[in-house]
Amino acid sequence: VLPPCRRVQSSRLGPSPPRLLTEEEYRLQGEEETHKALEELRSLCRSPDFSAWTAVSRIQSPKRFAEFVGGASHVTPDEVSVHEREFGLDSLFIDEQLFEEEEEEEEEEEEEMGSSSS
């Protein structure tokens, strides 16, 4: 049992903030949760309560949907390639270059403003 002064002090501090995930933990958690959600969706689509005809009448690609329910990937190789181009390591490199260029332009503008006000 904690002495009375220790109990009061610890209750004032409140709960400790949650630990932030590393990038790798975040990526793994995203993959795991996506996999679980896709399996849950497949299971729902296979259940007797699911109205397949209503779903098929509302989607653009019934064949692709049927393949997904049967276990195929939810994304096409083309979609993967577009995603990699937009969000992969190449895009990070491009984003870094753009960010560096913006910083350089801002520094140049600041230097110009400083010299023109003298």
Residue pairs with C-beta under 8 A, 6 or more apart in sequence:
2 10
21 29
38 74
42 68
42 69
42 71
44 50
45 52
45 55
45 69
46 69
55 65
56 62
56 65
59 65
64 72
64 76
68 74
75 83
84 90
85 91
